[in-house]
Amino acid sequence: MAGVWVFKNGVVRLVENPGADSSQGSSRGKVLVHLPTNQVITSYHALEQMLTSIGWERYHNDPSLLQFHKRSSIHLISLPKDFNKLRSIHMYDIVVKTRNVFEVRES
């Protein structure tokens, strides 16, 4: 995970390609892959189906985010409402909280 850490409005985030247009992303994008099926996640609908199948539930506390939680843990997955704004930092969050189910790959 190479890039530049940016501090803005009290939040630190990793910008993977600081010279690229943020709406277009980097030339080498990353994709989230569901390991049991080797399927690339292309929508929140597909992601939600896979997460619910392993015990995650939608959490409807914040209307500006898409969130999932698992009753058996303290983990919360928070994603931007728009799938096009899903970045690698969100993908890695999913991978860390769902060990051996998802992985991030170069597209």
Helices and strands as residue ranges (DSSP letters): E 4-8, E 11-15, E 30-34, E 39-40, H 44-53, E 56-59, E 65-70, E 76-80, G 83-85, H 88-97, E 102-106
